[in-house]
Amino acid sequence: RERNLLVIPITVAEVDEDDYASTPPDNAYGEYVDQGAYVFSVSREDGIELRGRVTHIDDPETFLKSGYYFESDLFVERSLYIEESLYTISRGMLKVNSLADLTEIASVPLP
């Protein structure tokens, strides 16, 4: 709370409106384009602002191959910070990033 930080795992799917003759229906499925921990700054003055994101998926082709359901061992499920580091956890990896600029410090594959 004192850091004014909010980190949540998010999966992003986008609907391509060009695939429809008119407005896409409300129940249209989008194509998966991103998954990871989204890092936000929160303040009364500026509201909620995206600082960046941390993903465990290095190959964007992973999203193209996913079909209707996206599931991966690299799906970020948890996050926490200790001192100046952000830790993100998936079933397949633990990653550590700097809280200052979100650059990667280390990553460890999990069995």
C-alpha positions in Angstrom: 0.0 0.0 0.0 2.8 2.4 0.8 4.2 1.8 -2.7 0.9 2.6 -4.4 1.2 -0.6 -6.4 -1.4 -2.9 -7.8 -0.3 -6.1 -9.6 -2.8 -8.5 -11.1 -2.6 -11.4 -13.5 -4.5 -10.6 -16.7 -5.3 -12.5 -19.9 -6.0 -10.3 -22.9 -8.2 -11.4 -25.8 -9.1 -9.0 -28.6 -12.0 -9.2 -31.0 -11.1 -8.2 -34.6 -14.0 -6.1 -35.8 -13.0 -6.7 -39.4 -14.2 -10.3 -39.0 -17.8 -9.1 -38.8 -20.0 -7.4 -41.3 -21.4 -5.1 -38.6 -20.8 -4.7 -34.9 -19.5 -7.9 -33.2 -22.0 -9.6 -31.0 -21.5 -9.2 -27.2 -20.6 -12.8 -26.9 -17.8 -12.7 -29.6 -14.6 -14.6 -28.7 -11.4 -12.7 -29.2 -8.0 -14.0 -30.1 -5.6 -14.2 -27.2 -2.8 -11.6 -27.5 -1.2 -11.4 -24.0 -1.0 -12.9 -20.6 1.0 -11.8 -17.6 1.1 -9.7 -14.5 0.1 -6.1 -15.2 1.7 -3.6 -12.9 -0.2 -0.4 -12.0 0.6 2.7 -10.0 -2.4 3.9 -7.9 -2.8 7.4 -6.5 -5.5 9.9 -5.7 -4.0 12.4 -8.0 -3.3 10.3 -11.1 -5.8 7.5 -10.6 -4.7 4.1 -11.9 -1.9 4.0 -14.5 -0.3 1.0 -16.2 3.5 0.9 -15.4 4.1 -2.2 -17.4 3.7 -5.9 -17.5 5.7 -9.0 -16.8 5.1 -12.2 -18.8 6.5 -15.7 -18.6 5.6 -16.4 -22.3 8.5 -15.4 -24.6 7.1 -16.7 -27.8 4.0 -14.8 -29.2 3.2 -17.8 -31.4 2.0 -19.4 -28.2 -1.1 -17.3 -28.4 -1.8 -18.0 -32.1 -1.7 -21.8 -31.3 -4.0 -21.5 -28.3 -7.5 -21.9 -30.0 -10.6 -21.2 -27.9 -9.0 -22.0 -24.6 -5.7 -20.7 -23.5 -3.8 -22.8 -21.0 -0.1 -22.8 -20.3 2.3 -23.7 -17.5 3.7 -20.2 -18.0 0.3 -18.6 -17.2 1.2 -16.0 -14.4 -1.0 -16.9 -11.4 0.6 -15.1 -8.4 2.8 -12.1 -7.7 4.4 -10.6 -4.6 7.1 -8.1 -3.9 9.9 -8.2 -1.4 11.9 -5.0 -0.9 12.8 -3.7 -4.4 11.9 -6.9 -6.4 8.6 -8.2 -7.9 8.2 -11.9 -8.0 5.8 -13.5 -10.4 4.9 -17.2 -10.3 3.4 -19.6 -12.8 3.4 -23.4 -12.7 6.4 -23.4 -14.9 8.5 -20.5 -13.8 9.5 -18.1 -11.0 10.6 -14.7 -12.3 12.1 -11.7 -10.5 11.9 -8.2 -11.8 13.1 -4.8 -10.5 10.2 -2.8 -9.1 12.0 0.4 -10.3 11.6 -0.3 -14.0 10.4 -4.0 -14.3 13.6 -5.2 -15.9 14.2 -8.9 -15.4 16.7 -9.8 -12.7 16.4 -13.6 -12.9 14.1 -16.4 -13.8 14.0 -20.0 -12.7 12.2 -22.8 -14.6 10.1 -25.0 -12.3 9.7 -28.7 -12.7 
